[in-house]
Every structure is written in structure tokens, then in C-alpha cells.
């Protein structure tokens, strides 16, 4: 089977599983899972892509959380938010100096997913519970990376060619 066809099957089936799971078992945003899943594929294959994706996405979550905490501590408002987000944006670029975090978009996806999770859940960054948006985003991002590597491995398994049968000596 061609690689793209195999990935279509593995991603299609697992995408359905992720959607069903987030609608019934884990009430986390499925869109964050898909963002992290895409991050995995952009950052490389296998374990390296998994590690780079999780590290980058979680770094964005930490920077977003700190940014949101600063906004909260300073009383909010447009000017405070603009300055805090500007500083957070600069921090994301500075983080890319670390080789593991060199792909800025993957850090930004973690940041944006955290802010989006705040908006989607209605829970502020200071929520002291399992529903804290940073925790929800982190769980979703890690789960998305796991779906990424699972879909990659499953796709690769469907494209693997069986080993040729050895022929007995002297026979063609």
C-alpha cells in the first residue's frame, strides 16, 4: 500500500477514535489534539518528532500560562494584555535558541492552544483544579503527539512489504 494511503487510513481511523474519546471519556478539546498531532508530523518522525513536539508545545503552554498570569495579576485590560502578549511572543522566539525548541511554530501552537482552551472552557488560568486550562492543554497536546506517533507507526506497518521467501539452493 502507498504511504499516503496508509496514513489516510491510520489518521482517519484514529481521528475518529480521538473525536469519540473526547466526546465521551476525556472532556478535552479535540482540536488541541489535532494541533499537536500536526505538530508531531511537522517536527519529524518517530521518537525524535514525538519528543520535539511535546517539548515545543509544552514550552508554549508554559509561556502562555505565565503571560496569562501576568495579565491577571496586573488587572487585565487591553494595554496590559498587549504588552504581556508581546513579551510572551518574544519569549517564544527566544526559546527557539534551544535546539530542541528550534521550530517556533510548534511553540506558538502550544501558546495558542492554551489561550484557546481558556476561551473554550471558560476557566481562567488561576483555576486550581484539574480543569485548569494549562493542564487541559498539556494533556491534549501530549495525547495529540501520541496519536501522531501511533498513526505514523500504523501507517508504516501497512506499507511494509513482506520479506521475500528464500529459495532453496540450486532452484530458481
Secondary structure by P-SEA (a helix, b strand, c coil): ccaaaaaaaaaaaaaaaaaaaaaccccccaaaaaaaaaaaaaacccaaaaaaaaaaaaaaaaaaaaaaaaaaaacccaaaaaaaaaaaaaaaaaaccccccccaaaaaaaaaaaaaaaaaacccccccccccaaaaaaaaaaaaaaaaaaaaaaaaaaaccccccccccccc
